[in-house]
């Protein structure tokens, strides 16, 4: 049966050289569009900050109206002191001090090595109600050599001058014998555009780790 099919709609398909007049050599083109074999990624890397006994890691350029969402990915954030919280704050355009007003919520799941602790709980001490402090993303990480934090924070429409600025985060951390999966969300209560962001521990330094800032394609 297969060797009887020489054409489709009058188009020769020997070796499938073309379909409807569209050359398809090694998937180089399809309907006149170039196709390299790799689909585009919606994430565009804008900047990277690497900690080295750093009090803060900040991004003071690159947040603008180019993207509707900005994603901050942190990898192996390691504190200089034990039990520190990992936090962030922002500046509106023209402002300083990283003290914008935030209302937020925070909860976490906790499990330990010996399977004796299994907790899902709201963290009242990690939320804010019209507060101006750095917002907690994780409620404690150890400073042993094998302990760190990794996760992601997304900031939505920071350049809007109509709406408040929403954020969501998810963080995985290791503290002594505990694994923590922490979630924070909320809004920065200003209609002014946000153009700067800062990350810090609750005390002392970020000893090591990397934060990358990505812009998320609008379409």
N, C-alpha and C positions, 0 to 999 in steps of 0.2 A: 504493500500500500504506500509506504513512505517514498519508494523510488519512483512512484507514478506522479508525484507532485512536483511539477517543474516550475509553475508560476502561481502567483496569488494576485488576483485582480489584474492579470496581464503583466505583472512585474516578475522578472526572473529572480528566483531565490537561490540559484546555484551558489553554494558557499555563503549564503545570506550576505551578499556583498552590499545590497542596498534594499531599503524598504520605502516604497512610495517616493523614490527619487532622493531620499536622504542618505547620504553616505554615512556609514557606521563603522569606520575602520578603528578597531580597538576602542570603541566607545568614545571616539574623539569628539563627535558631534551628535546631537539629537535634536530634531526640529530646529536646526540652525544654531543651537546653543552649545557652547563649549562644555565638555564634560571630561574632567581629568580622572574620574574614578573615586574622588574623595569629596564627600558632601561638606559644605561650609559649616563652620562652628558658629553658634550664636554668640559665643563669648569672645571678646576682644581684650587681650591683656593691655592694660594701660600703664601700670606701675607696680614695682616690687619694693617692699621694705624688709630689710633683714636686721634682726635684733643682735646686738652684742653688748650686753650689760646696759640696755637702753631703758631710760625712764619712761619713754613713750615711743610708739611708732605711729607717725602721722602722715596723712596724705593731704597736702595743702594746694595741690593743683590737679587738674584732670577731671574734676566733678563738675559737669555743666549740662547743657541741654542736648548734648550729642546722643545720650542714651536715656531711656525712661526708667531703667533700673541699673543699679551698680551692685556688684557682688564682691565681697571680701572673703577670700579663702585663707585661713590660717593653718599652718602646718607645724606641728611639734613646737608649740609655744611653751617654753620652759622658764619658770620663774626662778629668781635668785633666792627666794625665801619660801618656806613651806606653808601650804594652806592658803595661798593667795587667791583672790577672785580676779577673773579676767573681765575687763570692762571696756566700754567705748563712750565717746561723746562727740558732738559736732559743733561747728560754727555756722551761723547764717552769714550770708555775704556781708562783708564789712565789719563783722563782729570778731572778738577775740575771747580767750578764756575757756573755751569749750564748756559752756554752761547753759545750753538751751534747755527749755522746759520739756520734760518727758513724762508721759503717762504710760505705764507698761504692765506686763504680766509675766510670770515666770514659773515653770514647773520642771520637775526632773524625775527620772527613773534611776534607781540605785541598786546595784547588785555587788556582792563581794565574792572573794576567791573561794570561801568555804561553803557557799550557798546557804548561809545562815541569815542573810539580810536581803530582802526583796521588797523594795519600796517604790511606790509611785506617789509623789507628793507635790503640793503647791508650796512654793518658796516665798513666803510673805516678805522676808527680809531682802529679797532680790528684786522686788518690784518698786515702782515709783508712782506717786499720785501728784502730778504737777511738780516733780522734783527737778533740780538742776544739777544733780550729781552725775558722775559717770554711771552709765547703765550696766548692770551686771549681766554677763553672758554665761558665766560658769561660777559655781559656788565653791570652788576650792580645788587646787591642784598641788601635788607634791613637788618638791625640788630634788628628789632622788634622781640619779642619772637616767633612770628609765621612765620617768614620769613627765607627762606633757599634756597639752590641749591641742586638738585639731577640730576644725569646723568651718562654718560659713555664716556670714551675715549678709542679708540683702536689704538694700536701701532703695525705696521706691520713689520715683519721680522727684528727686531732690531739687530740681530746678523749677518746679511748679511755684507760681506766686498766687495760686488760688486755694490750694488745699494744704492741710497739715501733711507731714512726711511719715509714712508708715515704714516699719522695719520688722523683719523676722529673722530669727537665728536658730541654729541647731549646733550643739557643741558636744564632742566626746572628750572626756577627761579621765585621767588615772590619778587617784589619790590614795596612798598607802596600799590597801588591799581592795579598794573600791573602784568599780567602773561606774561612771556617771554619764547619763544621756540627758542633756539640759536643753530646754526650749525657752526662748524669750521672744516677746513680740510687743508692739506698742506703737505709739506715734510721738513724733517731735512736734510740739504744739506751737508751730509758727507757720504762717503762710509765706514768709520770706524764703528765698532760695537758700539751699544748703550747699556750701562749696568746700568744706573742710571736715575731716574726721580724724579722731585720735583714739588710739588703743593703749591701754595701760593695765598693770596689775593694781590690786587694791593697796599694796605697799611695796616699796623697793622696786627692783628692776625686772624687765623682761631679759632674762639671761641669754636666751637663744630662741630661734624660730624665724619663720618667714610668713609675711602677709602679702598676698597678691590682690590687686584691684582690677576687676574686669568690668567692662561695659557690656550690657546685654542688648543684642540687636533688637530694634523696634519691630522688625518683621522678618 
